Amino acid sequence: MDKLSSGTNMTVMNSSIDRWPFNERGSSEHLDPLELKILVPAVLGVICVAGLACNLTAMGILVYCAHKGKVSLINSLIFNLMFADGLVLTFAAPFRAAAYSESSWRLGWAVCKTADWFLQSCMVAKSFTVAALAEASYRYVSNPDKQASIGMGSILVVLMSVWMSACSVTMPHWLFTALQRDERRGLVCMIAVPPKAGDFMSVYVKAYPLAVYCVPLSIALLYFCRAYVRCHQRSSKTLNLCTQNRSRKLTLLLFGLTFAMAILWLPQWVVWVWERHLAEREIQGAHPHLHPPPLLLSLSSQLLAFSLSLVNPIIVLSLSEEFREGFRRLFRRFTFRKQHLQSPGPHRTPTFQHVPRPSPESSSQADENDPVPWEHLDKVTER
């Protein structure tokens, strides 16, 4: 817990948007703050560019499939996952990179108030989406024909429920975030909890990781195991080979997304719980022999959490045969359209071929072989 010189009665807790990489807690680290101000924004920039390209590609394929009439709950949840990753890379990561490049907070009160809440909401929405995707994948493996009965209204209800739940459970990050002034660092964006809300935050910081990380990913792993067992049980039944392969690949895709989120998001939760536990002990007046999280661990946890928005679309594009086929079709379509719209070159002249006029005998013969002659009845009458 950082003690500010302003004399406020609020309990100040370290936040993921705090200037912890350059504060006094990291002074024992043998790392140059100037190098961190350049290296970390550069790494975030690479993640943003590559991640946005992959996410936009995956979203474009899903929109193309939806235009062809292939709308399903699973594809909609994958689109929602890519959409949340795109929001993180478009809005949260650039602000975080800009904050790293400055020694104090210079992005204003509005960004300070919403930045961490927006990032947490997107991350929680991805966690809830993976859990919902696991349940939908298990239902598909159990009964593939049932997916066709899901309407667009039900899909919208599921997506809205995911985002409303995510934005609601992260609301304390918006309520208690404020700008504070420090003598050494200037303006600092951090979570400042008023004394009346101390008991609530004491419970919240313990329940929040369980509700948004442990429970959703445990549900996803449970459904993965059930889907994996069901795939092997039904491989000898009367399912066609295409459906069996699709079920296996969908189960593998689900495992890849769940495993990536569990591994890449875990260091951030280790740092989060570590800082909150240390702050709670200091509030109680205890002096534990517990050091703050190392600077290298804090930095790597942030970068790994953002890299999840790059890994997710790579997993989807590499493990899904439908995505690869959709990408090939989309690429061929745009390539063909580009070639079709190209005008003839300066040394090429368009050639016109003479099309012979059909004779009356061939016309009458074609009319006799026409399977739907009533469509041409009006034309014959006009003649």
C-alpha positions as CSV (number, residue, x, y, z in Angstrom):
1,M,0.0,0.0,0.0
2,D,1.4,3.3,-1.0
3,K,1.2,6.2,1.4
4,L,0.5,9.5,-0.3
5,S,1.5,12.9,1.1
6,S,-2.0,14.4,0.6
7,G,-3.2,13.3,4.0
8,T,-6.3,11.6,2.7
9,N,-8.3,9.1,4.7
10,M,-8.7,6.7,1.9
11,T,-7.1,3.4,1.7
12,V,-4.8,3.3,-1.3
13,M,-4.2,0.0,-2.9
14,N,-1.9,-0.9,-5.7
15,S,-3.6,-1.2,-9.0
16,S,-2.6,-2.6,-12.4
17,I,-2.8,0.9,-13.7
18,D,-0.6,2.3,-10.9
19,R,2.8,3.6,-11.8
20,W,4.3,0.6,-10.0
21,P,7.0,-0.1,-12.7
22,F,8.8,3.2,-11.7
23,N,7.9,3.6,-8.1
24,E,10.0,3.0,-5.0
25,R,9.1,-0.7,-4.8
26,G,11.1,-1.4,-7.9
27,S,14.2,0.5,-6.8
28,S,15.9,-2.7,-5.8
29,E,15.5,-4.2,-9.3
30,H,18.6,-3.8,-11.5
31,L,16.5,-2.5,-14.4
32,D,16.9,0.8,-16.1
33,P,13.5,2.7,-16.1
34,L,14.5,4.5,-19.4
35,E,14.9,1.1,-21.1
36,L,11.6,0.0,-19.7
37,K,9.9,3.1,-21.0
38,I,11.0,2.2,-24.5
39,L,11.0,-1.6,-24.5
40,V,7.6,-2.2,-22.9
41,P,5.7,0.1,-25.3
42,A,7.6,-1.4,-28.2
43,V,6.6,-4.9,-27.3
44,L,3.0,-3.8,-26.7
45,G,3.0,-2.2,-30.2
46,V,4.1,-5.4,-31.8
47,I,1.4,-7.3,-30.0
48,C,-1.2,-4.8,-31.0
49,V,-0.3,-4.8,-34.7
50,A,0.0,-8.6,-35.1
51,G,-3.0,-9.2,-32.8
52,L,-5.3,-6.8,-34.7
53,A,-4.4,-8.4,-38.0
54,C,-5.2,-11.9,-36.8
55,N,-8.4,-10.8,-35.0
56,L,-9.7,-8.9,-38.0
57,T,-8.9,-11.9,-40.3
58,A,-10.9,-14.2,-38.0
59,M,-13.8,-11.8,-37.6
60,G,-13.9,-11.3,-41.4
61,I,-14.1,-15.0,-42.0
62,L,-16.9,-15.3,-39.5
63,V,-18.8,-12.4,-41.1
64,Y,-18.4,-14.0,-44.5
65,C,-19.7,-17.4,-43.1
66,A,-22.6,-15.6,-41.5
67,H,-23.4,-13.9,-44.9
68,K,-23.5,-17.3,-46.4
69,G,-26.1,-18.4,-43.8
70,K,-23.8,-20.3,-41.5
71,V,-24.9,-18.6,-38.2
72,S,-24.4,-20.7,-35.1
73,L,-23.9,-20.1,-31.4
74,I,-20.4,-21.5,-31.5
75,N,-19.3,-19.1,-34.3
76,S,-21.0,-16.2,-32.5
77,L,-19.1,-16.9,-29.3
78,I,-15.9,-17.2,-31.2
79,F,-16.7,-13.9,-32.9
80,N,-17.4,-12.4,-29.4
81,L,-14.0,-13.7,-28.2
82,M,-12.2,-12.1,-31.2
83,F,-14.2,-8.9,-30.7
84,A,-13.1,-8.6,-27.0
85,D,-9.5,-9.2,-28.0
86,G,-9.8,-6.5,-30.6
87,L,-11.1,-4.1,-28.1
88,V,-8.2,-4.8,-25.7
89,L,-5.7,-4.3,-28.5
90,T,-7.4,-1.2,-29.9
91,F,-8.1,0.8,-26.7
92,A,-6.5,-0.8,-23.6
93,A,-3.1,-1.6,-24.9
94,P,-2.3,1.8,-26.5
95,F,-3.2,3.6,-23.3
96,R,-1.1,1.2,-21.3
97,A,1.8,1.8,-23.6
98,A,1.4,5.6,-23.3
99,A,1.3,5.3,-19.5
100,Y,4.5,3.3,-19.5
101,S,6.3,5.9,-21.5
102,E,5.6,8.6,-18.8
103,S,6.8,8.8,-15.3
104,S,3.5,10.2,-14.1
105,W,-0.1,10.0,-15.2
106,R,-0.8,12.4,-18.1
107,L,-3.8,10.9,-19.8
108,G,-6.4,12.7,-17.8
109,W,-9.1,11.9,-15.3
110,A,-11.5,10.2,-17.7
111,V,-9.0,7.7,-19.0
112,C,-7.8,7.0,-15.4
113,K,-11.4,6.3,-14.4
114,T,-12.2,4.0,-17.2
115,A,-9.0,2.4,-18.4
116,D,-8.6,-0.4,-15.8
117,W,-12.4,-1.0,-15.7
118,F,-12.5,-1.4,-19.5
119,L,-9.5,-3.7,-19.6
120,Q,-10.9,-5.9,-16.7
121,S,-14.4,-6.0,-18.4
122,C,-12.9,-7.2,-21.7
123,M,-10.8,-9.9,-19.9
124,V,-13.7,-11.1,-17.9
125,A,-15.9,-11.1,-21.0
126,K,-13.4,-13.4,-22.6
127,S,-13.3,-15.7,-19.6
128,F,-17.2,-15.9,-19.6
129,T,-17.2,-16.4,-23.4
130,V,-14.8,-19.4,-23.1
131,A,-17.0,-21.0,-20.5
132,A,-20.1,-20.5,-22.7
133,L,-18.2,-21.8,-25.7
134,A,-17.3,-24.9,-23.8
135,E,-20.9,-25.6,-22.9
136,A,-22.0,-25.0,-26.5
137,S,-19.3,-27.2,-27.9
138,Y,-20.3,-30.0,-25.5
139,R,-23.9,-29.7,-26.7
140,Y,-22.7,-29.8,-30.3
141,V,-20.7,-33.0,-29.7
142,S,-23.6,-34.6,-27.9
143,N,-26.2,-33.7,-30.6
144,P,-24.9,-32.0,-33.7
145,D,-28.4,-31.6,-35.3
146,K,-29.6,-29.5,-32.4
147,Q,-27.4,-26.5,-33.3
148,A,-29.7,-25.7,-36.2
149,S,-32.6,-25.0,-33.9
150,I,-30.8,-22.0,-32.1
151,G,-32.2,-18.7,-33.3
152,M,-30.5,-15.4,-33.7
153,G,-32.5,-14.0,-30.7
154,S,-31.1,-16.6,-28.4
155,I,-27.6,-15.9,-29.6
156,L,-28.0,-12.2,-28.9
157,V,-29.3,-12.9,-25.4
158,V,-26.3,-15.0,-24.6
159,L,-23.8,-12.4,-25.9
160,M,-25.6,-9.5,-24.0
161,S,-25.6,-11.6,-20.8
162,V,-21.9,-12.2,-21.1
163,W,-21.1,-8.5,-21.5
164,M,-23.5,-7.3,-18.9
165,S,-22.2,-9.7,-16.4
166,A,-18.6,-8.8,-17.2
167,C,-19.2,-5.0,-16.9
168,S,-21.1,-5.5,-13.6
169,V,-18.6,-7.7,-11.8
170,T,-15.8,-5.2,-12.6
171,M,-17.7,-2.1,-11.5
172,P,-15.6,-1.5,-8.3
173,H,-12.6,-0.9,-10.6
174,W,-14.5,2.1,-12.0
175,L,-16.0,3.3,-8.7
176,F,-12.8,3.4,-6.6
177,T,-10.2,4.5,-9.2
178,A,-9.0,8.0,-8.8
179,L,-6.1,10.3,-9.5
180,Q,-3.9,11.0,-6.5
181,R,-0.9,13.3,-6.2
182,D,2.4,12.0,-4.9
183,E,5.4,14.2,-3.9
184,R,7.9,12.2,-5.9
185,R,5.9,10.8,-8.8
186,G,3.3,13.6,-9.4
187,L,-0.2,12.3,-10.5
188,V,-0.8,8.6,-9.9
189,C,-3.8,6.6,-11.1
190,M,-4.7,4.0,-8.5
191,I,-7.5,2.4,-6.6
192,A,-8.5,4.6,-3.5
193,V,-11.0,2.8,-1.3
194,P,-13.0,5.0,1.2
195,P,-13.2,3.7,4.8
196,K,-16.9,2.9,4.5
197,A,-16.2,0.5,1.6
198,G,-13.2,-1.2,3.3
199,D,-15.2,-4.3,4.4
200,F,-16.7,-4.7,1.0
201,M,-13.4,-4.5,-0.8
202,S,-11.9,-7.0,1.7
203,V,-14.5,-9.5,0.5
204,Y,-14.4,-8.4,-3.1
205,V,-10.6,-8.9,-3.6
206,K,-11.0,-12.5,-2.4
207,A,-14.1,-13.4,-4.4
208,Y,-13.2,-11.6,-7.7
209,P,-10.4,-14.0,-8.8
210,L,-12.6,-17.0,-8.0
211,A,-15.6,-15.6,-9.9
212,V,-13.9,-14.4,-13.1
213,Y,-10.9,-16.8,-13.4
214,C,-11.2,-20.0,-11.4
215,V,-14.9,-20.8,-11.9
216,P,-15.2,-20.0,-15.6
217,L,-12.0,-21.9,-16.6
218,S,-12.9,-24.8,-14.3
219,I,-16.3,-25.0,-16.1
220,A,-14.5,-24.9,-19.4
221,L,-12.1,-27.7,-18.5
222,L,-15.0,-29.8,-17.2
223,Y,-17.0,-29.5,-20.4
224,F,-13.8,-30.2,-22.4
225,C,-13.3,-33.5,-20.5
226,R,-17.0,-34.4,-21.1
227,A,-16.8,-33.5,-24.8
228,Y,-13.5,-35.5,-25.1
229,V,-15.1,-38.6,-23.6
230,R,-18.3,-38.1,-25.7
231,C,-16.2,-37.9,-28.9
232,H,-14.6,-41.2,-28.2
233,Q,-17.8,-42.9,-27.2
234,R,-19.6,-41.8,-30.3
235,S,-16.8,-42.5,-32.8
236,S,-18.1,-46.1,-33.2
237,K,-21.8,-45.0,-33.5
238,T,-23.7,-44.1,-36.6
239,L,-22.3,-40.6,-37.0
240,N,-20.7,-39.7,-40.4
241,L,-17.0,-39.2,-40.6
242,C,-17.3,-35.5,-41.3
243,T,-19.3,-34.9,-38.1
244,Q,-16.8,-36.9,-36.1
245,N,-13.8,-35.0,-37.4
246,R,-15.6,-31.7,-36.8
247,S,-16.4,-32.7,-33.2
248,R,-12.8,-33.7,-32.5
249,K,-11.4,-30.5,-33.9
250,L,-13.9,-28.4,-32.0
251,T,-12.9,-30.2,-28.8
252,L,-9.2,-29.5,-29.6
253,L,-10.0,-25.9,-30.3
254,L,-11.8,-25.6,-27.0
255,F,-8.9,-27.1,-25.1
256,G,-6.4,-24.7,-26.8
257,L,-8.4,-21.6,-25.9
258,T,-8.9,-22.7,-22.3
259,F,-5.3,-23.8,-21.8
260,A,-4.0,-20.5,-23.3
261,M,-6.2,-18.4,-21.0
262,A,-5.3,-20.4,-17.9
263,I,-1.6,-20.1,-18.5
264,L,-1.2,-16.6,-19.9
265,W,-3.6,-15.0,-17.4
266,L,-2.3,-16.8,-14.3
267,P,0.8,-14.6,-13.7
268,Q,-1.4,-11.5,-13.6
269,W,-3.6,-13.0,-11.0
270,V,-0.6,-14.0,-8.9
271,V,0.6,-10.4,-8.9
272,W,-3.0,-9.2,-8.2
273,V,-3.5,-11.4,-5.2
274,W,0.0,-10.8,-4.0
275,E,-0.4,-7.0,-4.0
276,R,-3.9,-7.1,-2.4
277,H,-2.7,-9.5,0.4
278,L,0.2,-7.2,1.1
279,A,-2.1,-4.2,1.2
280,E,-4.5,-5.9,3.6
281,R,-1.8,-6.9,6.0
282,E,-0.5,-3.3,6.1
283,I,-4.0,-2.0,6.7
284,Q,-4.3,-4.4,9.7
285,G,-1.1,-2.9,11.1
286,A,0.9,-6.1,10.7
287,H,4.5,-6.1,9.4
288,P,4.9,-9.3,7.5
289,H,8.1,-10.4,6.0
290,L,6.5,-10.3,2.6
291,H,8.1,-8.3,-0.2
292,P,6.1,-6.7,-3.1
293,P,6.0,-8.5,-6.4
294,P,9.3,-8.3,-8.4
295,L,9.3,-5.8,-11.1
296,L,10.1,-8.4,-13.8
297,L,7.2,-10.5,-12.7
298,S,4.8,-7.5,-12.8
299,L,5.9,-6.5,-16.3
300,S,5.8,-10.0,-17.7
301,S,2.4,-10.7,-16.3
302,Q,1.1,-7.6,-18.0
303,L,2.6,-8.5,-21.3
304,L,1.4,-12.1,-21.1
305,A,-2.1,-10.9,-20.4
306,F,-2.1,-8.7,-23.5
307,S,-0.4,-11.4,-25.6
308,L,-3.5,-13.6,-25.0
309,S,-5.3,-11.3,-27.5
310,L,-2.8,-12.4,-30.1
311,V,-2.7,-16.1,-29.2
312,N,-6.5,-16.6,-29.3
313,P,-7.0,-15.8,-33.0
314,I,-3.9,-17.8,-33.9
315,I,-5.3,-20.8,-32.1
316,V,-8.7,-20.4,-33.9
317,L,-7.1,-19.9,-37.3
318,S,-4.7,-22.8,-37.0
319,L,-6.9,-25.4,-35.4
320,S,-10.2,-24.9,-37.2
321,E,-10.5,-26.4,-40.6
322,E,-13.6,-24.3,-41.3
323,F,-11.6,-21.1,-40.7
324,R,-8.9,-22.2,-43.0
325,E,-11.4,-23.1,-45.7
326,G,-13.2,-19.9,-45.1
327,F,-10.0,-18.0,-45.4
328,R,-9.1,-19.7,-48.7
329,R,-12.6,-18.9,-50.1
330,L,-12.5,-15.3,-48.9
331,F,-9.0,-14.9,-50.4
332,R,-10.1,-16.4,-53.7
333,R,-13.1,-14.2,-53.8
334,F,-11.2,-11.0,-53.3
335,T,-8.5,-12.0,-55.7
336,F,-11.1,-12.9,-58.4
337,R,-12.9,-9.6,-57.8
338,K,-9.7,-7.7,-58.1
339,Q,-8.8,-9.4,-61.4
340,H,-12.3,-8.9,-62.7
341,L,-12.3,-5.1,-62.0
342,Q,-8.9,-4.6,-63.7
343,S,-9.3,-2.7,-66.9
344,P,-7.6,-3.9,-70.2
345,G,-4.0,-2.7,-70.6
346,P,-2.9,-0.1,-73.1
347,H,-1.7,-2.8,-75.6
348,R,-4.7,-5.0,-75.2
349,T,-7.9,-4.4,-77.2
350,P,-11.1,-6.1,-76.4
351,T,-12.2,-8.7,-78.9
352,F,-15.7,-9.4,-79.8
353,Q,-16.8,-12.8,-80.8
354,H,-19.6,-13.4,-83.3
355,V,-22.4,-15.3,-81.7
356,P,-24.6,-17.0,-84.3
357,R,-28.3,-16.4,-84.2
358,P,-30.2,-19.5,-83.4
359,S,-32.3,-20.9,-86.3
360,P,-36.1,-21.3,-86.0
361,E,-35.6,-25.1,-86.1
362,S,-33.2,-25.1,-83.1
363,S,-35.5,-22.7,-81.3
364,S,-38.5,-24.9,-81.7
365,Q,-36.4,-27.9,-80.6
366,A,-35.2,-26.0,-77.5
367,D,-38.8,-25.2,-76.7
368,E,-39.8,-28.8,-76.9
369,N,-36.9,-29.8,-74.4
370,D,-37.6,-26.9,-72.1
371,P,-38.5,-28.3,-68.6
372,V,-40.4,-25.1,-67.7
373,P,-42.0,-23.9,-70.9
374,W,-44.6,-21.8,-69.2
375,E,-42.0,-19.2,-68.2
376,H,-41.4,-18.4,-71.9
377,L,-45.1,-18.3,-72.8
378,D,-45.4,-14.5,-72.5
379,K,-42.4,-13.9,-74.7
380,V,-43.7,-16.2,-77.5
381,T,-47.1,-14.4,-77.3
382,E,-45.4,-11.0,-77.7
383,R,-43.5,-12.2,-80.8
